[in-house]
Amino acid sequence: MTGLAERLGESSAIRAEMTIDRYSEEAALDSIEAGRVDIALVSNNLPFRNSVETLMPLYPAVLHIAYRAGRDTASPQALLRDATVFAGLEGSSSRLIFEQLVTRLGVDRSSYVFVDDPAEVPDVIIVFAPISTEEMEELNGYRLYSMARPSEIGTGSKVDAAILLNPTLRPFIIPAGIYGEATPEAVVTVAVDRLLVARHDLPSSVVYDFIAEVLRLKPTLAATWPGIFFDLSEDFDVGNASFKLHGGTLDYLNREAPTVYERYSGVAEVIVTLILALASATVAGVRIYNRYRKNRIDSFCIRAIELRDSLADGAGGTERREVVAQLRDLQTEAFSLLADEKLAADESFQIFITLSNDAIAQVCGVNATSAGEPR
């Protein structure tokens, strides 16, 4: 954290000032809640606090279980039987996670004793730290304990059970030889993210700029501490964070998300297209329906002409009265369809009435072209 603060101060608009006092993780959270500090680096296994919010994961802290050469390592119970254990001070993340793990693995708490000073050369040393050979230089004469074989990860082993019951942890493999003689073989252990957290009322704009600056500094951080910051990414995952997300973090993660207009513009275009298509179909339907009604009135006109022309020259009164009756029935049918709105009261209908009245007049021997009702 000190190196990060120094680099933020070199060429950045964000300034970070380290506190003079060093805090335990619980004390750091207390200071955030009290408003004495703005940002702290803590492990992702601490109890939830409503006024503390997650900014981003910075790097994984890996559980190193170092034991003095010669101890029985057939099982966790055998390793810790009658052992003195240094796991940091009481309340530290390393001791908390160690206690959770041994409980999940079924180790009796009375079988080992905690010591508070690694200078006492304990039988087992628990260190939660990033992969760094410098951190392990003082472990000469120790070996790292593996919780399982690499091939057993994901097969329902005890390490899988411990992780399932503590979802903030994840399996981690320390490659063989990374710590020299302390790791003659690959070591299976667990890791937990170290989170940058802040007080809930820290402005979102400050948090957004802070995250952007940390990621901008990744090359120089990775060059100095390659084992720690190499995996630092813009697409960091905060789905299993112990604390709720800060608004500035959400803004940064959603920086490339489409706006409401962009998100729904495609839907709007489809809706507009459907509306236009529906309107076009409606207009076309109305036109087809009007044409259908016009075709129907045209058939009435044709029928009226046929009836008028059906009389031969010199036809008698009986034949004329029969044609007139048919013409009047045709008019009655047309008016009935008009009442049922199956014919339109338009110019075509008026033409039919005029034509049929003229036909009646001609059949009756009357020279009339009135468009009124037939007598």
C-alpha positions in Angstrom: 0.0 0.0 0.0 2.9 2.3 0.7 4.4 1.8 -2.7 1.0 2.5 -4.3 0.6 5.7 -2.3 4.1 6.9 -3.4 3.3 6.3 -7.1 0.0 8.1 -6.9 1.8 11.1 -5.6 4.4 11.2 -8.4 2.3 12.0 -11.6 -1.3 11.8 -10.7 -4.2 14.1 -9.9 -5.1 11.7 -7.0 -3.1 12.2 -3.8 -2.9 9.4 -1.2 -1.3 10.0 2.2 -0.4 7.1 4.4 -1.2 7.2 8.1 1.7 7.3 10.5 0.3 4.6 12.7 -0.1 1.0 11.4 -3.5 -0.5 12.0 -4.7 -4.1 12.2 -7.5 -4.8 9.7 -10.2 -4.5 12.3 -8.8 -1.2 13.5 -8.5 0.0 9.9 -12.3 -0.6 9.5 -12.9 1.1 12.8 -11.0 4.1 11.5 -13.0 4.2 8.3 -16.3 4.1 10.2 -15.0 6.9 12.5 -14.0 9.0 9.5 -10.3 9.1 10.4 -9.2 7.5 7.1 -10.8 7.3 3.7 -9.4 4.1 2.2 -7.9 1.0 3.7 -6.5 -2.3 2.4 -8.1 -5.3 4.1 -8.7 -9.0 3.5 -12.0 -10.1 1.9 -12.9 -12.3 4.8 -13.8 -9.7 7.5 -17.3 -9.4 8.9 -19.7 -7.1 6.9 -20.0 -3.5 8.0 -22.7 -1.3 6.5 -20.6 1.9 6.4 -17.7 0.3 4.6 -17.8 -0.2 0.9 -15.7 -2.1 -1.7 -13.6 -0.2 -4.2 -11.7 -3.0 -6.0 -9.6 -6.1 -5.3 -5.9 -5.3 -5.4 -4.1 -8.6 -5.3 -4.5 -12.1 -3.7 -3.1 -12.9 -0.4 -2.0 -16.6 -0.3 -2.1 -18.8 2.8 1.4 -20.1 3.5 1.5 -22.9 6.1 5.1 -23.5 7.0 6.2 -26.3 9.3 9.5 -27.3 10.8 11.2 -30.1 8.8 10.6 -33.5 10.4 7.0 -33.0 11.5 4.3 -35.5 10.6 2.4 -34.2 7.6 0.1 -37.2 7.0 -2.9 -35.1 7.9 -3.8 -31.6 9.3 -4.5 -33.3 12.6 -1.0 -34.8 12.6 0.6 -31.6 11.6 -0.9 -29.6 14.4 -0.8 -32.2 17.1 1.1 -30.8 20.2 2.3 -27.9 18.0 3.1 -24.3 18.7 1.6 -22.1 16.0 2.3 -18.5 15.0 -0.6 -17.1 12.9 -0.3 -13.5 13.6 -1.8 -11.5 16.4 -5.3 -12.3 17.7 -7.9 -10.8 15.4 -5.6 -10.8 12.4 -6.8 -12.1 9.0 -4.3 -14.9 9.0 -5.4 -16.2 12.4 -9.1 -15.8 11.6 -8.8 -17.7 8.3 -6.5 -20.3 9.8 -9.1 -20.9 12.6 -11.9 -21.2 10.1 -9.9 -23.7 8.0 -8.8 -26.0 10.8 -12.4 -26.0 12.1 -13.7 -27.1 8.6 -10.9 -29.7 8.4 -11.9 -31.2 11.8 -8.8 -30.3 13.8 -9.3 -30.2 17.6 -8.5 -26.7 18.9 -6.8 -28.1 22.0 -4.2 -30.0 20.0 -2.1 -26.8 19.3 -1.1 -23.6 21.1 -0.8 -20.1 19.6 2.3 -18.0 20.2 2.6 -14.3 19.4 6.2 -14.1 18.4 7.8 -15.9 15.4 11.1 -15.5 17.2 10.1 -18.3 19.5 10.7 -20.7 16.5 7.2 -22.2 16.5 6.5 -25.6 15.0 4.0 -24.1 12.5 3.9 -20.6 11.0 0.8 -19.2 9.2 1.5 -16.4 6.8 -1.1 -14.7 4.6 0.9 -12.8 2.1 1.3 -12.4 -1.7 3.7 -14.6 -3.5 7.1 -13.0 -2.8 10.4 -14.7 -2.0 11.4 -11.8 0.2 8.5 -12.5 2.5 9.7 -16.1 3.1 13.5 -15.5 3.5 13.1 -15.9 7.3 11.6 -19.4 6.9 14.8 -21.2 6.5 14.5 -24.7 7.9 10.8 -24.8 7.2 8.7 -26.5 4.5 5.3 -25.4 3.1 2.4 -27.7 3.8 0.1 -28.7 1.0 -3.6 -29.1 1.8 -4.1 -31.5 -1.1 -2.6 -32.7 -4.3 -3.1 -30.4 -7.4 -5.1 -33.2 -9.1 -7.5 -33.3 -6.2 -8.8 -29.7 -6.7 -12.4 -29.8 -7.8 -12.8 -33.5 -6.9 -14.5 -33.0 -3.5 -11.4 -33.0 -1.4 -11.2 -31.4 2.0 -9.8 -28.2 0.5 -12.9 -28.0 -1.7 -15.1 -28.4 1.4 -13.3 -25.6 3.2 -13.7 -23.3 0.2 -17.3 -24.2 -0.3 -18.1 -23.2 3.3 -16.0 -20.1 3.0 -16.7 -18.6 -0.5 -14.3 -15.7 -0.1 -11.5 -18.2 -0.4 -10.3 -19.8 -3.6 -7.8 -22.6 -4.3 -4.3 -21.6 -5.1 -1.3 -23.6 -6.3 2.2 -22.5 -5.3 4.5 -23.9 -8.0 7.4 -26.2 -7.1 10.7 -24.4 -6.4 9.1 -21.0 -6.0 10.5 -20.9 -2.4 13.5 -23.1 -3.0 13.9 -25.9 -0.6 10.6 -24.9 1.2 8.6 -26.0 -1.9 10.2 -29.2 -3.4 6.8 -30.0 -4.8 3.7 -27.9 -5.8 1.7 -26.8 -2.8 -2.1 -26.6 -2.8 -3.4 -23.9 -0.5 -6.0 -21.1 -0.5 -6.0 -17.4 -1.3 -8.2 -14.5 -0.4 -8.4 -11.1 -2.2 -7.0 -8.0 -0.6 -9.6 -5.3 -1.1 -9.4 -1.6 -1.2 -12.3 -0.4 0.8 -13.6 3.1 1.7 -16.1 4.9 3.8 -19.5 5.0 2.2 -19.7 8.8 1.8 -16.5 9.2 -0.1 -17.5 11.0 -3.4 -18.1 8.7 -6.3 -16.1 10.9 -8.6 -13.1 10.6 -6.3 -13.5 6.8 -6.2 -13.8 6.6 -10.0 -10.6 8.6 -10.5 -8.8 6.6 -7.9 -9.6 3.3 -9.5 -8.6 4.7 -12.9 -5.3 5.9 -11.6 -4.5 2.5 -9.9 -5.1 0.7 -13.1 -3.1 3.3 -15.0 -0.2 2.5 -12.7 -0.4 -1.2 -13.3 2.8 -1.4 -15.5 5.0 0.2 -13.0 3.4 -1.7 -10.1 3.8 -5.0 -12.0 7.4 -4.2 -12.9 8.2 -3.7 -9.2 6.1 -6.5 -7.8 5.3 -8.9 -10.7 4.0 -11.6 -8.4 1.5 -9.3 -6.9 0.1 -6.9 -9.5 0.5 -8.9 -12.7 -3.2 -10.0 -12.7 -4.5 -6.5 -12.0 -7.2 -5.9 -14.6 -9.8 -3.3 -15.6 -12.4 -6.1 -15.7 -12.0 -7.0 -12.0 -14.6 -9.1 -10.3 -16.3 -7.9 -7.1 -19.1 -10.4 -7.1 -17.9 -12.1 -3.9 -16.8 -9.0 -2.0 -17.6 -9.0 1.8 -18.8 -5.4 1.6 -21.3 -3.8 -0.7 -19.9 -1.9 -3.7 -19.2 1.8 -3.7 -21.2 4.0 -6.2 -17.9 5.1 -7.8 -17.0 1.4 -8.4 -20.3 0.8 -10.1 -19.8 3.9 -12.2 -16.4 2.6 -13.3 -17.6 -0.9 -14.0 -20.5 0.5 -16.1 -18.4 3.1 -17.9 -18.8 1.4 -21.3 -22.4 0.3 -20.7 -24.9 1.7 -23.2 -27.1 4.6 -22.2 -30.9 4.2 -21.7 -31.4 5.6 -25.2 -28.8 3.3 -26.7 -30.2 0.3 -24.8 -33.7 0.8 -26.0 -33.2 2.5 -29.4 -33.3 -0.9 -31.1 -36.6 -1.7 -29.4 -38.0 1.8 -30.3 -37.0 1.3 -34.0 -38.8 -2.1 -34.1 -41.9 -0.5 -32.4 -41.9 2.4 -34.9 -41.5 0.0 -37.8 -44.4 -2.1 -36.5 -46.6 1.0 -36.1 -45.8 2.2 -39.7 -46.4 -1.3 -41.0 -49.7 -1.5 -39.1 -50.7 1.9 -40.4 -49.8 0.9 -44.0 -51.8 -2.3 -43.6 -54.8 -0.4 -42.2 -54.7 2.0 -45.1 -54.4 -0.8 -47.5 -57.2 -2.7 -45.8 -59.5 0.4 -46.0 -58.8 0.8 -49.6 -59.5 -2.9 -50.4 -62.7 -2.7 -48.4 -63.8 0.5 -50.2 -62.9 -1.1 -53.5 -65.0 -4.2 -52.5 -68.0 -2.0 -51.7 -67.6 -0.1 -55.0 -67.4 -3.4 -56.9 -70.6 -4.5 -55.2 -72.5 -1.3 -56.1 -71.2 -1.6 -59.7 -72.8 -5.1 -59.8 -76.1 -3.5 -58.8 -75.7 -1.0 -61.7 -75.0 -3.7 -64.1 -78.0 -5.7 -62.9 -80.2 -2.6 -63.3 -79.1 -2.1 -66.9 -79.6 -5.7 -67.7 -83.2 -5.6 -66.4 -83.9 -2.4 -68.3 -82.6 -3.9 -71.5 -84.3 -7.3 -71.0 -87.6 -6.0 -72.4 -88.1 -6.6 -76.1 -89.9 -4.0 -78.2 -93.6 -4.2 -77.8 -93.4 -6.0 -74.4 -96.7 -6.1 -72.6 -97.8 -4.6 -69.3 -97.3 -7.8 -67.4 -93.6 -8.1 -68.4 -93.0 -4.4 -67.7 -94.5 -4.7 -64.2 -92.3 -7.7 -63.5 -89.2 -5.9 -64.5 -90.2 -2.8 -62.4 -90.7 -5.1 -59.4 -87.3 -6.6 -59.9 -85.8 -3.1 -60.1 -87.5 -2.0 -56.9 -86.3 -5.2 -55.2 -82.8 -4.4 -56.4 -83.2 -0.9 -54.9 -84.5 -2.4 -51.6 -81.5 -4.8 -51.4 -79.1 -1.9 -52.0 -80.7 0.2 -49.3 -80.5 -2.7 -46.9 -76.8 -3.2 -47.5 -76.4 0.6 -47.1 -78.0 0.4 -43.7 -75.7 -2.5 -42.7 -72.7 -0.4 -43.9 -71.9 -2.9 -46.5 -72.3 -0.2 -49.1 -71.0 3.4 -48.9 -73.4 6.3 -49.3 -71.1 7.9 -51.9 -71.3 9.1 -55.5 -71.4 5.5 -56.8 -74.6 4.8 -54.7 -76.2 8.0 -56.0 -75.4 6.9 -59.6 -77.1 3.5 -59.0 -80.2 5.2 -57.6 -80.4 7.6 -60.5 -79.8 4.7 -63.0 -82.4 2.4 -61.4 -85.0 5.2 -61.3 -84.4 6.1 -64.9 -84.7 2.3 -65.8 -88.0 2.2 -63.9 -89.2 5.3 -65.7 -88.2 3.9 -69.1 -89.9 0.5 -68.4 -93.0 2.3 -67.4 -92.9 4.5 -70.5 -92.2 7.7 -68.6 -89.5 10.1 -69.8 -87.9 11.0 -66.5 -84.4 11.2 -65.1 -85.1 12.2 -61.6 -82.8 11.0 -58.9 -85.5 11.0 -56.3 -87.3 8.0 -54.9 -89.4 5.9 -57.4 -93.0 6.4 -57.2 
